[in-house]
Amino acid sequence: MRADICDPHNVAAVQRFRGALRSLGATLAEKYWGVGVNHYRLKIGGETLSIFSDAWSVDIDGPDQLVLRVLREFENTPACRDPVKGLA
């Protein structure tokens, strides 16, 4: 399943997304770069989540239940008071 997360320039949304991934215990498995596209593979439990980021969007792809779990966590992650600091 694939899902759009946010505009990569929306600092607050990117920070919330990173917070959601941290809450789920995500760990970086691999990082790739293509012309204008970053591709990350994260491990969450025993499953792999792919994240694609380019100039227009940040989106995810993975097993249906994992994507739905990430979306629920993202939805329930509060915004950071200082979005720029939250990116550190």
All heavy atoms as an XYZ file, in Angstrom:
684
protein
N       0.853     -1.168      0.000
C       0.000      0.000      0.000
C       0.897      1.228      0.000
O       1.943      1.246      0.614
C      -0.886     -0.019      1.248
C      -1.644      1.256      1.478
S      -2.594      1.214      3.026
C      -4.219      1.011      2.364
N       0.438      2.249     -0.691
C       1.158      3.506     -0.787
C       0.298      4.620     -0.209
O      -0.923      4.603     -0.340
C       1.453      3.796     -2.264
C       2.305      5.005     -2.491
C       2.347      5.350     -3.991
N       2.710      6.715     -4.193
C       1.985      7.780     -3.904
N       0.805      7.658     -3.372
N       2.422      8.995     -4.126
N       0.948      5.613      0.449
C       0.210      6.747      0.999
C       1.059      8.003      0.926
O       2.265      7.961      1.145
C      -0.181      6.474      2.448
N       0.419      9.127      0.602
C       1.074     10.430      0.631
C       1.106     10.908      2.075
O       0.127     10.784      2.800
C       0.309     11.442     -0.216
C       0.368     11.111     -1.700
O       1.424     10.632     -2.142
O      -0.631     11.332     -2.391
N       2.238     11.483      2.487
C       2.379     11.979      3.849
C       2.257     13.500      3.888
O       1.400     14.035      4.573
C       3.719     11.531      4.466
C       3.775     10.008      4.566
C       3.941     12.170      5.837
C       2.713      9.391      5.467
N       3.121     14.198      3.164
C       3.090     15.653      3.234
C       3.985     16.264      2.162
O       4.729     15.570      1.487
C       3.542     16.147      4.609
S       5.256     15.744      5.023
N       3.909     17.571      2.078
C       4.816     18.365      1.259
C       6.149     18.406      2.004
O       6.181     18.655      3.211
C       4.226     19.769      1.119
C       5.080     20.702      0.291
O       6.306     20.792      0.544
O       4.526     21.361     -0.594
N       7.269     18.172      1.328
C       8.552     18.158      2.034
C       8.958     19.516      2.610
O       9.826     19.594      3.463
C       9.545     17.699      0.967
C       8.913     18.062     -0.327
C       7.437     17.929     -0.107
N       8.313     20.574      2.168
C       8.621     21.914      2.670
C       7.778     22.281      3.888
O       7.977     23.335      4.481
C       8.435     22.946      1.560
C       9.317     22.663      0.391
N       8.836     22.080     -0.754
C      10.645     22.812      0.212
C       9.840     21.906     -1.600
N      10.947     22.333     -1.037
N       6.844     21.413      4.260
C       6.013     21.632      5.447
C       6.797     21.108      6.652
O       6.704     19.939      7.017
C       4.681     20.909      5.285
C       3.746     21.145      6.446
O       4.172     21.449      7.553
N       2.460     20.968      6.188
N       7.590     21.981      7.240
C       8.523     21.589      8.301
C       7.791     20.937      9.475
O       8.242     19.925     10.015
C       9.363     22.802      8.762
C      10.245     22.444      9.937
C      10.193     23.331      7.603
N       6.659     21.493      9.872
C       5.920     20.944     11.011
C       5.428     19.526     10.709
O       5.508     18.643     11.567
C       4.754     21.851     11.371
N       4.923     19.292      9.507
C       4.431     17.958      9.144
C       5.574     16.955      9.052
O       5.441     15.813      9.501
C       3.661     18.010      7.829
N       6.705     17.362      8.503
C       7.869     16.463      8.421
C       8.332     16.106      9.829
O       8.630     14.946     10.121
C       9.010     17.100      7.593
C      10.290     16.287      7.710
C       8.598     17.236      6.130
N       8.342     17.075     10.718
C       8.749     16.818     12.097
C       7.775     15.844     12.773
O       8.192     14.931     13.486
C       8.831     18.142     12.864
C       9.424     18.032     14.249
C       8.415     17.603     15.300
O       7.222     17.876     15.195
N       8.886     16.912     16.301
N       6.489     16.032     12.557
C       5.490     15.115     13.119
C       5.680     13.710     12.561
O       5.562     12.727     13.291
C       4.071     15.597     12.792
C       3.579     16.699     13.679
C       2.134     17.110     13.368
N       1.260     15.980     13.219
C       0.480     15.762     12.154
N       0.463     16.598     11.143
N      -0.315     14.721     12.115
N       5.963     13.604     11.272
C       6.174     12.301     10.645
C       7.387     11.605     11.261
O       7.341     10.430     11.611
C       6.345     12.477      9.129
C       6.588     11.206      8.387
C       5.717     10.142      8.492
C       7.686     11.076      7.559
C       5.927      8.950      7.793
C       7.919      9.906      6.863
C       7.042      8.847      6.977
N       8.469     12.354     11.438
C       9.667     11.770     12.076
C       9.361     11.327     13.501
O       9.828     10.287     13.952
C      10.819     12.777     12.056
C      11.394     12.980     10.693
C      12.530     13.967     10.747
N      13.167     14.075      9.441
C      14.200     14.849      9.203
N      14.733     15.574     10.168
N      14.718     14.895      7.998
N       8.582     12.130     14.217
C       8.190     11.755     15.574
C       7.370     10.478     15.598
O       7.549      9.625     16.470
N       6.470     10.350     14.631
C       5.648      9.133     14.536
C       6.533      7.917     14.278
O       6.345      6.862     14.894
C       4.603      9.291     13.427
N       7.512      8.062     13.387
C       8.418      6.944     13.093
C       9.240      6.568     14.321
O       9.431      5.385     14.610
C       9.322      7.294     11.910
C       8.621      7.462     10.567
C       9.592      7.980      9.521
C       7.966      6.162     10.119
N       9.703      7.577     15.055
C      10.458      7.302     16.292
C       9.577      6.561     17.293
O      10.021      5.616     17.940
C      10.992      8.598     16.909
C      12.251      9.106     16.268
C      12.881     10.240     17.089
N      12.008     11.404     17.206
C      11.952     12.397     16.328
N      12.714     12.387     15.254
N      11.137     13.413     16.520
N       8.325      6.990     17.420
C       7.396      6.340     18.355
C       7.179      4.867     18.020
O       6.956      4.055     18.907
C       6.038      7.048     18.348
O       6.157      8.332     18.876
N       7.256      4.557     16.751
C       7.062      3.171     16.306
C       8.353      2.360     16.370
O       8.360      1.178     16.060
C       6.504      3.155     14.878
C       5.083      3.705     14.731
C       4.728      3.870     13.259
C       4.086      2.793     15.428
N       9.453      3.006     16.762
C      10.722      2.292     16.879
C      11.405      2.033     15.554
O      12.209      1.101     15.428
N      11.128      2.862     14.554
C      11.713      2.668     13.222
C      13.230      2.836     13.255
O      13.750      3.721     13.931
C      11.101      3.664     12.237
N      13.918      1.970     12.517
C      15.367      2.065     12.376
C      15.713      2.064     10.895
O      15.066      1.382     10.088
C      16.092      0.901     13.072
O      15.633     -0.334     12.521
C      15.844      0.921     14.567
N      16.731      2.832     10.531
C      17.153      2.935      9.140
C      17.849      1.654      8.707
O      18.814      1.226      9.327
C      18.083      4.131      8.950
C      18.573      4.391      7.527
C      17.409      4.752      6.606
C      19.611      5.503      7.532
N      17.337      1.046      7.648
C      17.953     -0.164      7.101
C      18.830      0.182      5.902
O      19.937     -0.334      5.773
C      16.876     -1.173      6.701
N      18.339      1.060      5.023
C      19.077      1.437      3.812
C      18.664      2.832      3.372
O      17.555      3.259      3.632
C      18.776      0.470      2.670
C      19.169     -0.968      2.934
C      18.713     -1.884      1.811
O      17.567     -2.353      1.867
O      19.514     -2.083      0.890
N      19.574      3.496      2.680
C      19.281      4.809      2.106
C      19.831      4.821      0.685
O      20.965      4.430      0.455
C      19.929      5.916      2.927
C      19.664      7.295      2.368
C      20.312      8.377      3.213
C      20.079      9.734      2.582
N      20.723     10.802      3.327
N      18.992      5.274     -0.251
C      19.381      5.369     -1.654
C      19.117      6.778     -2.136
O      18.300      7.485     -1.579
C      18.539      4.418     -2.524
C      18.594      2.995     -2.118
C      17.612      2.436     -1.305
C      19.629      2.182     -2.551
C      17.663      1.117     -0.933
C      19.680      0.846     -2.188
C      18.690      0.327     -1.378
O      18.736     -0.985     -1.012
N      19.799      7.159     -3.173
C      19.538      8.436     -3.809
C      19.468      8.201     -5.306
O      20.316      7.531     -5.893
C      20.653      9.438     -3.497
C      20.392     10.781     -4.105
C      19.655     11.777     -3.566
C      20.848     11.251     -5.371
N      19.620     12.854     -4.414
C      20.346     12.539     -5.555
C      21.619     10.702     -6.391
C      20.599     13.305     -6.680
C      21.858     11.458     -7.519
C      21.355     12.747     -7.650
N      18.416      8.730     -5.916
C      18.281      8.717     -7.361
C      18.205     10.163     -7.804
O      18.186     11.073     -6.980
N      18.127     10.402     -9.073
C      18.069     11.777     -9.569
C      16.856     12.482     -8.965
O      15.720     12.218     -9.320
C      18.012     11.808    -11.111
C      17.910     13.244    -11.600
C      19.222     11.120    -11.692
N      17.133     13.331     -7.976
C      16.082     14.122     -7.342
C      15.203     13.393     -6.352
O      14.238     13.961     -5.860
N      15.489     12.132     -6.043
C      14.634     11.362     -5.135
C      15.480     10.688     -4.058
O      16.479     10.036     -4.361
C      13.840     10.273     -5.901
C      12.999      9.445     -4.938
C      12.974     10.884     -6.978
N      15.069     10.852     -2.814
C      15.668     10.106     -1.714
C      14.763      8.915     -1.419
O      13.536      9.058     -1.400
C      15.782     10.971     -0.459
C      16.801     12.064     -0.629
O      17.937     11.800     -0.982
N      16.390     13.296     -0.389
N      15.364      7.767     -1.193
C      14.610      6.559     -0.874
C      15.221      5.947      0.378
O      16.398      5.628      0.406
C      14.673      5.569     -2.047
C      13.999      4.272     -1.759
N      14.385      3.112     -2.367
C      12.976      3.932     -0.937
C      13.625      2.113     -1.937
N      12.770      2.604     -1.061
N      14.391      5.819      1.407
C      14.825      5.231      2.669
C      14.036      3.952      2.894
O      12.839      3.897      2.602
C      14.537      6.175      3.842
C      15.151      7.532      3.694
C      14.471      8.564      3.051
C      16.418      7.791      4.203
C      15.040      9.817      2.919
C      16.992      9.047      4.071
C      16.298     10.052      3.431
O      16.860     11.298      3.290
N      14.693      2.957      3.433
C      14.005      1.748      3.890
C      14.197      1.671      5.393
O      15.324      1.666      5.875
C      14.571      0.506      3.223
C      14.149      0.412      1.788
C      14.423     -0.942      1.241
N      14.053     -0.915     -0.163
C      14.222     -1.903     -0.980
N      14.765     -3.023     -0.553
N      13.863     -1.807     -2.230
N      13.077      1.642      6.092
C      13.103      1.567      7.545
C      12.554      0.233      8.001
O      11.653     -0.325      7.364
C      12.253      2.683      8.158
C      12.600      4.112      7.775
C      11.641      5.076      8.456
C      14.024      4.446      8.144
N      13.066     -0.253      9.102
C      12.536     -1.455      9.736
C      11.674     -1.028     10.912
O      12.100     -0.234     11.758
C      13.662     -2.355     10.244
C      14.420     -3.049      9.137
C      13.557     -4.108      8.509
C      14.365     -4.961      7.564
N      13.549     -5.915      6.851
N      10.473     -1.548     10.937
C       9.568     -1.342     12.061
C       9.096     -2.740     12.437
O       8.370     -3.378     11.678
C       8.378     -0.432     11.698
C       8.887      0.952     11.281
C       7.400     -0.337     12.865
C       7.808      1.894     10.788
N       9.563     -3.194     13.584
C       9.314     -4.598     13.926
C      10.026     -5.455     12.885
O      11.169     -5.194     12.540
N       9.361     -6.424     12.352
C       9.959     -7.277     11.333
C       9.607     -6.863      9.916
O       9.881     -7.602      8.974
N       8.997     -5.697      9.745
C       8.540     -5.272      8.426
C       9.353     -4.091      7.906
O       9.973     -3.356      8.664
C       7.063     -4.897      8.472
C       6.175     -6.073      8.858
C       4.720     -5.685      8.865
O       4.336     -4.883      9.736
O       3.983     -6.190      7.998
N       9.310     -3.920      6.581
C      10.053     -2.841      5.921
C       9.089     -1.802      5.372
O       8.122     -2.131      4.687
C      10.911     -3.409      4.776
O      11.812     -4.367      5.321
C      11.699     -2.313      4.092
N       9.394     -0.549      5.669
C       8.637      0.589      5.155
C       9.563      1.396      4.262
O      10.683      1.719      4.655
C       8.151      1.471      6.312
C       7.347      2.697      5.911
C       5.933      2.274      5.491
C       7.292      3.699      7.058
N       9.114      1.702      3.058
C       9.883      2.554      2.150
C       9.342      3.969      2.229
O       8.134      4.187      2.268
C       9.769      2.050      0.705
O      10.468      0.844      0.553
N      10.265      4.936      2.257
C       9.907      6.349      2.246
C      10.565      6.974      1.025
O      11.760      6.790      0.795
C      10.399      7.067      3.512
C       9.791      6.425      4.751
C      10.071      8.564      3.446
C      10.348      6.968      6.041
N       9.774      7.691      0.255
C      10.265      8.384     -0.931
C      10.074      9.877     -0.696
O       9.003     10.316     -0.299
C       9.493      7.957     -2.177
C       9.562      6.487     -2.431
C       8.588      5.637     -1.929
C      10.618      5.943     -3.148
C       8.662      4.269     -2.157
C      10.700      4.571     -3.372
C       9.719      3.736     -2.876
N      11.121     10.646     -0.937
C      11.057     12.087     -0.741
C      11.681     12.775     -1.945
O      12.810     12.462     -2.336
C      11.810     12.460      0.539
O      11.845     13.854      0.692
N      10.927     13.703     -2.525
C      11.452     14.513     -3.623
C      10.997     15.948     -3.398
O      10.524     16.283     -2.325
C      11.036     13.955     -4.988
C       9.532     13.901     -5.196
O       8.788     14.647     -4.524
O       9.077     13.119     -6.048
N      11.129     16.786     -4.385
C      10.783     18.202     -4.239
C       9.287     18.439     -4.066
O       8.876     19.512     -3.626
C      11.284     18.983     -5.452
N       8.458     17.447     -4.386
C       7.012     17.633     -4.371
C       6.298     16.924     -3.238
O       5.239     17.351     -2.819
C       6.406     17.180     -5.700
C       6.974     17.942     -6.839
C       6.572     19.167     -7.282
C       8.081     17.570     -7.647
N       7.368     19.573     -8.325
C       8.305     18.601     -8.580
C       8.919     16.452     -7.696
C       9.306     18.555     -9.528
C       9.918     16.407     -8.636
C      10.103     17.449     -9.542
N       6.832     15.809     -2.761
C       6.098     15.069     -1.742
C       6.986     14.114     -0.951
O       8.096     13.772     -1.368
C       4.955     14.270     -2.387
O       5.491     13.206     -3.156
N       6.445     13.711      0.182
C       6.997     12.619      0.983
C       5.907     11.570      1.010
O       4.756     11.865      1.370
C       7.325     13.082      2.427
C       7.791     11.894      3.269
C       8.359     14.183      2.418
N       6.220     10.354      0.576
C       5.220      9.300      0.616
C       5.851      7.986      1.071
O       7.070      7.854      1.109
C       4.477      9.148     -0.716
C       5.378      8.913     -1.895
O       5.806      9.896     -2.500
O       5.676      7.737     -2.189
N       4.992      7.065      1.460
C       5.445      5.790      2.006
C       4.830      4.636      1.239
O       3.788      4.781      0.594
C       5.119      5.665      3.507
C       3.614      5.745      3.768
C       5.868      6.711      4.310
C       3.216      5.514      5.226
N       5.488      3.491      1.348
C       4.996      2.278      0.702
C       5.414      1.095      1.572
O       6.530      1.060      2.094
C       5.607      2.142     -0.697
C       5.033      0.954     -1.455
O       3.818      0.956     -1.704
O       5.802      0.030     -1.760
N       4.516      0.148      1.743
C       4.824     -1.037      2.529
C       3.597     -1.911      2.669
O       2.569     -1.665      2.031
N       3.684     -2.926      3.520
C       2.528     -3.789      3.758
C       1.343     -2.959      4.267
O       1.532     -2.001      5.031
C       3.020     -4.758      4.839
C       4.512     -4.739      4.738
C       4.860     -3.347      4.281
N       0.150     -3.314      3.834
C      -1.054     -2.542      4.167
C      -1.163     -2.214      5.647
O      -1.378     -1.052      6.018
C      -2.318     -3.284      3.730
C      -2.464     -3.393      2.221
O      -1.617     -2.844      1.489
O      -3.431     -4.037      1.778
N      -1.051     -3.208      6.503
C      -1.220     -2.982      7.942
C      -0.154     -2.058      8.509
O      -0.435     -1.255      9.397
C      -1.244     -4.318      8.694
C      -2.474     -5.154      8.397
C      -3.774     -4.415      8.703
O      -3.911     -3.776      9.744
N      -4.713     -4.471      7.786
N       1.060     -2.146      7.993
C       2.133     -1.264      8.462
C       1.878      0.176      8.036
O       2.007      1.106      8.836
C       3.496     -1.740      7.944
C       4.695     -0.883      8.354
C       4.815     -0.796      9.875
C       5.969     -1.430      7.731
N       1.495      0.382      6.795
C       1.197      1.738      6.312
C       0.052      2.342      7.125
O       0.127      3.498      7.557
C       0.884      1.732      4.799
C       0.332      3.077      4.355
C       2.139      1.374      4.012
N      -0.993      1.564      7.378
C      -2.111      2.063      8.181
C      -1.666      2.399      9.606
O      -2.098      3.406     10.173
C      -3.246      1.037      8.199
C      -3.947      0.839      6.857
C      -4.923     -0.339      6.932
C      -4.653      2.105      6.410
N      -0.795      1.591     10.163
C      -0.261      1.846     11.505
C       0.538      3.148     11.534
O       0.400      3.961     12.453
C       0.605      0.666     11.922
C       1.082      0.701     13.332
C       1.770     -0.609     13.659
N       2.661     -0.429     14.774
C       3.770     -1.108     14.970
N       4.136     -2.043     14.122
N       4.510     -0.884     16.016
N       1.374      3.360     10.517
C       2.165      4.589     10.427
C       1.239      5.799     10.272
O       1.431      6.821     10.928
C       3.176      4.509      9.263
C       3.827      5.855      9.006
C       4.241      3.452      9.555
N       0.227      5.684      9.435
C      -0.714      6.795      9.243
C      -1.454      7.137     10.536
O      -1.633      8.319     10.857
C      -1.713      6.468      8.135
C      -1.139      6.410      6.720
C      -2.196      5.927      5.740
C      -0.581      7.761      6.300
N      -1.876      6.114     11.287
C      -2.548      6.368     12.573
C      -1.607      7.071     13.550
O      -1.999      8.011     14.234
C      -3.053      5.053     13.180
C      -4.388      4.597     12.630
C      -4.979      3.468     13.447
N      -4.112      2.286     13.495
C      -4.097      1.319     12.602
N      -4.914      1.362     11.566
N      -3.281      0.292     12.734
N      -0.359      6.599     13.614
C       0.609      7.210     14.525
C       0.899      8.650     14.107
O       0.983      9.548     14.954
C       1.898      6.391     14.554
C       2.866      6.804     15.614
C       2.374      6.524     17.025
O       1.616      5.567     17.248
O       2.765      7.290     17.923
N       1.029      8.895     12.811
C       1.266     10.242     12.289
C       0.108     11.170     12.661
O       0.307     12.292     13.117
C       1.457     10.176     10.776
C       1.662     11.504     10.101
C       2.657     12.376     10.496
C       0.858     11.868      9.036
C       2.850     13.604      9.854
C       1.039     13.083      8.386
C       2.033     13.948      8.803
N      -1.086     10.671     12.501
C      -2.275     11.456     12.817
C      -2.332     11.820     14.297
O      -2.793     12.903     14.664
C      -3.529     10.665     12.444
C      -4.827     11.371     12.722
C      -6.016     10.529     12.316
O      -6.046     10.065     11.160
O      -6.907     10.330     13.157
N      -1.840     10.936     15.154
C      -1.929     11.137     16.599
C      -0.672     11.768     17.211
O      -0.616     11.958     18.427
C      -2.227      9.810     17.299
C      -3.614      9.316     16.952
O      -4.564     10.082     16.944
N      -3.720      8.048     16.635
N       0.320     12.086     16.400
C       1.544     12.696     16.902
C       1.342     14.210     16.966
O       1.018     14.839     15.966
C       2.743     12.354     15.991
O       2.920     10.937     15.975
C       4.015     13.022     16.486
N       1.523     14.791     18.150
C       1.326     16.245     18.266
C       2.416     17.033     17.559
O       3.532     16.556     17.388
C       1.373     16.488     19.791
C       2.129     15.327     20.333
C       1.906     14.164     19.401
N       2.057     18.238     17.179
C       3.014     19.132     16.541
C       4.028     19.597     17.579
O       3.719     19.763     18.751
C       2.287     20.336     15.939
N       5.227     19.827     17.127
C       6.308     20.336     17.973
C       6.163     21.848     18.091
O       5.830     22.512     17.103
C       7.647     19.973     17.346
S       9.079     20.549     18.228
N       6.422     22.398     19.267
C       6.346     23.854     19.428
C       7.401     24.569     18.611
O       7.219     25.684     18.176
C       6.526     24.219     20.886
C       5.308     23.902     21.708
C       5.440     24.469     23.092
N       4.245     24.143     23.829
C       4.196     23.987     25.121
N       5.292     24.138     25.841
N       3.072     23.700     25.723
N       8.557     23.940     18.427
C       9.645     24.518     17.645
C       9.988     23.542     16.528
O      10.865     22.709     16.687
C      10.871     24.767     18.538
C      12.009     25.440     17.792
O      11.897     25.649     16.570
O      13.004     25.773     18.447
N       9.275     23.596     15.375
C       9.468     22.620     14.312
C      10.914     22.515     13.826
O      11.379     21.438     13.527
C       8.563     23.115     13.187
C       7.574     23.996     13.840
C       8.267     24.588     15.038
N      11.636     23.627     13.759
C      13.017     23.568     13.276
C      13.883     22.770     14.253
O      14.647     21.907     13.862
C      13.578     24.985     13.052
C      15.046     24.917     12.668
C      12.782     25.691     11.959
N      13.728     23.022     15.553
C      14.487     22.272     16.544
C      14.124     20.789     16.496
O      14.966     19.930     16.701
C      14.199     22.833     17.945
C      15.032     22.181     19.017
C      14.764     22.812     20.361
C      15.594     22.152     21.433
N      15.287     22.683     22.758
N      12.867     20.474     16.194
C      12.412     19.089     16.143
C      13.087     18.272     15.055
O      13.048     17.053     15.073
N      13.710     18.928     14.079
C      14.363     18.201     12.995
C      15.763     17.710     13.377
O      16.340     16.901     12.687
C      14.480     19.085     11.748
C      13.162     19.399     11.075
C      13.390     20.389      9.935
C      12.487     18.154     10.558
N      16.286     18.202     14.458
C      17.646     17.824     14.873
C      17.720     16.378     15.311
O      16.802     15.776     15.710
C      18.117     18.741     15.980
